Amino acid sequence: MNYLKSHPGLVILAAVLLVLPFALPNAYAFDVAIRVAINASVVIGLNLLIGYTGQISLGHAGFFGIGAYASAILTSRWGWPPLAALVAAAAGTALLAWVVARPILKLKGHYLAMATLGLGIIISIVIVNETAWTGGPDGMPVSALSAFGKELSGERPWYWLSAGVLLVVTWLALNLIDSPAGRALQAIHGSEVASRVVGVDTSAFKARIFVLSAALASVMGSLYAHYVGFLTPGLAGFFHSIELVTMVVVGGMASVYGCIFGALILTMLPQLLSTLEGWETVAFGVILMLTMIFLPRGLVPTLKNRFGRGTS
């Protein structure tokens, strides 16, 4: 009970997710809600790395793509059960992230950004070129998600699954941030030198949070693959990585709920701007520029500060 009192946002999120299906008018609205939940879960993990630890990553869509394509290949070509494929994809992604984490995370600033960007591009190129496995630019179909002989299909079942995963991911992230490990991550963000002076193993903490965020992106990639039923290489590409980072920045770095708002805005905005007939990309860029100029800390932290000053 005390935990819920200290995290009222989690209660509000659970209430919204429970009530939302009764307000969604059609299958299209359910589809948008499911995509928002999947993106928000990925971005919460990415925010643990960028917002709380201060380590930029421009290649996270690559981990999302590994999870999606690994699940697709294991289930469609080798006949693996979807849940086993999801776990294997997450384990493989975590192993890859652990191998590259130590050398990459020694870099700082734009050097780290370029290294993670290069990693994402390599993963994307492999997906495009390995046509025998991935279908290349033409993409590949993915079997439906099933467990214990039952197949998950329809908007409502997928909504409850994605909403439940988002709620669990949010709860885990809040617990991690409140733990000693979370305080160590925030200390690293403040000053790596000072963190080492007080005994924080900065390299180990940075590697662990990098692996955790990569594995979470892989799991959500696997779920996304089974949801959409067909994959194309664009989901592992550079622009998707930039889109994920933008969700973190617009919603608010070092804010779990800000990530959810960022995912909501960035997922819905292209749909809302589609009526502009060719100018939607320009309008999208203008909105992002105005957000960065007037809300540099992100939407949720800025509004929280202004509301806090107003009530104090």
N, C-alpha and C positions, 0 to 999 in steps of 0.2 A: 504493500500500500504506500509506504514512504517512497519507494522507487517511482511509482506512478505519479505521486505528488511532485517529485523533483523533475519529472519528464512529462509535463502536461502535453507537449507536442506529440508524443507517441500515442497518447489516448485520443487526441484529436485526429491524428492520421488514421488510427484504427477505425474510429467512428465514420470518417469520411469514406474509407474504403468499403465499409459495410453498407453504407447508405447509397453510395454512388450507383450501383447497378439498377436501383429503382428509378433513377433519374435519367439514365442513358436511353435515348429514344430508339436507336436502331443498331444494326450490326456494325455500321461504320464507326459509330461513337465507341462501341466496345473495342473495336480494332485499335482506335487511337489510344484508348485507356490502357490496353495491354502493352502497346509499344512504349507508352510513357513509363509504365511500371518497369519494363525491362531496361530501358535506358537509365531510369533513376537508380536502379540497383547497380548497374555498371559504374555510374558516375559517383555514387557514394563510395565505392571502393577506390576509384581514381582520386577522389578528394582526400582520402586518408593519406595518399602518397603526395599529392600536390599541396592541398590546403593545410594539412596538419604537420607534414614532415618537410615541406618545402622542396620536394624533388620533382621537377617537371618531367612529364612523359608525353611525347608526341607520337607514340607508337602503340597506344593501348588497343586500337582497333585491330591490330595484328593478333593480340591474344584472344579478342572476341572472335576473330576469323578462325583461329586455330580450333577453338572450342566448337564452332559451328561446323566447320568442314570435317574435323575428326569424328564428331558424332554422325555426320552424314555418311562418311566413308565406312565407318565401322558398322552402322546399321544397314545401309543400303547395299553395300558390296560384300560384307563379311557376315551379315546376319546376326550381329550382336544385339542383345536387348538394349533398348534406348537408355535405361538408367545406368547399365554397366558401361555403355559407351560414353555417357556424360561424365561418369566418375573417372574413366580412363583418360578422357580428353583433359579434364581438370588436372589430373596427376601429371600428365605429359606436359601441359602448359606450365604447371608449377615447377617441374624439373628444368624446363628450358629457362624460365625466369630466374631460377636459382643459379643456373650456370652463368648467365650473362649479368646477373645483378652485381656481383662484386666488382668486375672490371668497369662496368658502365657507371655505377654509382660512386666511383672514385672521382668522376668528372663533376664539374659544377657549372651552374649558369647555362649559357647558351651552348657550351660544349656538351653538357648532359642532354639538352634538348635535341641537338643534332644527332647524338648517338642513338637516342630512343627513336628519333625519326628514321634513322637508317635501319634500325631493327625492324620497325613496322614496314618499311618499304621492301626489305628482303622477304619478309613473310608474304607480303602481297604479291611480289614477283613470283615466288615459288608457287603460290596458289594459281596464278595465271598460266604459268608455263607447264605445270604438271597436269596436262589435259587428260591423261589416261586415268588419273585418280580423281581430279576435281572438276573435270569438264571444261577447264580453262575459261575463256571469256564467255562461253555459252552457258556456263553454270551447270548445276546438277540438282536433281530432285532429292527430297529427303522424306523418309517414311514418317508416319504419324507417331506421336509419343504414346507409348503404351506401357502398362505395368500390370503384372499379375493377370494377364490375359484380357485386360480392358483397355480400350483405346480412348485417348483424350481427344475429343472433337467438339466443335461448337464454341461460340463466343463466351458464354457464361462459365463453363468449366475452365477455359483458359484465363478468363479474368480472375477467377478465384485463385488459381495457381499463381499467376504473376503478382496479384495483390498480396497473397500470403508470403511469397518470397520477398517482396519489397518490405513488408512489415518485419520479417525476421532479420533481413539485412540491416534495416534501420536500427533495430534493437541491438544487434551484435556490434554495430559501429558505435552506438552510444556507450555501450559497456566498455568497448575497447578504449574509447577516448577518456572515460572516467577512471580507467585502471592506471597503475604505475607505468605500464608500457605506453599508454596513450600520453601520459605526461612526459615520458622520455621522448616520444616523437615530437611533441610540441617544443620541447627544449632544444631538440636538434634543429627545428625550424628557426628558433630564436638565435642560436649560436652553436655551431658544431664544436668549436674550440671550448667554450664554456661547458658544454655537455660532457666532453671527454675529461675535462678537469674534475668534474664531480663524479666520474666513474661510469658514465654511460658508454656502452660499446656501440658507438654510432654506426659503424659499418654493419654490424649484425642487425641492428634495429632497422636500418634502411633496407637491407636485403630482405628481411622478413616481411615488411609492409609491401615491398615491391612484388614479392611472390604471392602474398595474400590478394592484392588487388588484381594481379594477372590471373590467378585461379578463379576469382569471382567473375572477371570478365569472360573467362572461358565457359564457366557454368551458364552464364546468361546467354552467351553465344550459342551453346547447345540448345537451350530452351527456345531461343529465337529461330534456330534452324528448323526444329520440329513444328513450331507454330506457323511459320510462313510456308514451309513445304518445298521451297525452291531457293537455292543460294546462287548469288553472283559475286565475283571478286570484289565489288565495290564496298561490301561491308567490312573488308579488312584493309581498305585503302587509306590514303593520307587524309582525304577530306572527312572521312568518318572519324578519324583520330582528332582532327581539329574541331569537329562538331562536339565530341565528348568533352574536350578541354573547355570549349566555349560554354557548355552547360554548367561546368564547375564555376567558371568566372562570372557568368551572368547571374546565376543563383546566389553565389557567395562562397568564396573559399573559406575553409575551416568552419563550414556550417552544413550539418547533415541535412537539415530541412531545406536549406538553400539549394542543395543539389537536386532535391525533388522538384522545387519550383523551376530550377534551370532546365531540368529534363522536360517538365510540363510545357514551358514556354517554347523551347527549341524544337520540340516534337510537334507542337500544334501550330507554330507560326507558319511553316511552309504550307500547311493545309489552309490556313486562313488567308494567306496571300495568293493562293492559286488563282483567284479571280482577277488578278492584275494583268494577266496575259502577257508574259514576257518581262514584266517589270518586278516580279516577285523577288528576284535575286537582289536587285538594287534596293528595294524596300527593306529586305532582310538585313542587308549590310548597313543601311542608315539606322535602323532600329538598334542594331548591335553597337554602332558607333555612339549613338546617343546614350545608350545604357552605360558604356564605358566612361563617357564624359561626365555624366551626372550621377552615376551610381558606381564609382570606381571600386568599392569594396564588394559589390554584388548587391542584388536586390534585397535579400532577407537581412543581412547584417546592417545595411544602410537604414532600412525602414525600422529595424529593431532599435538602432541607436536614436533615431529621430523620435520614435514613440517613447523610448525610455526617458529622453530629455523632456518630452512634453508632459510626462506624468510625474517627474521628480520635482 
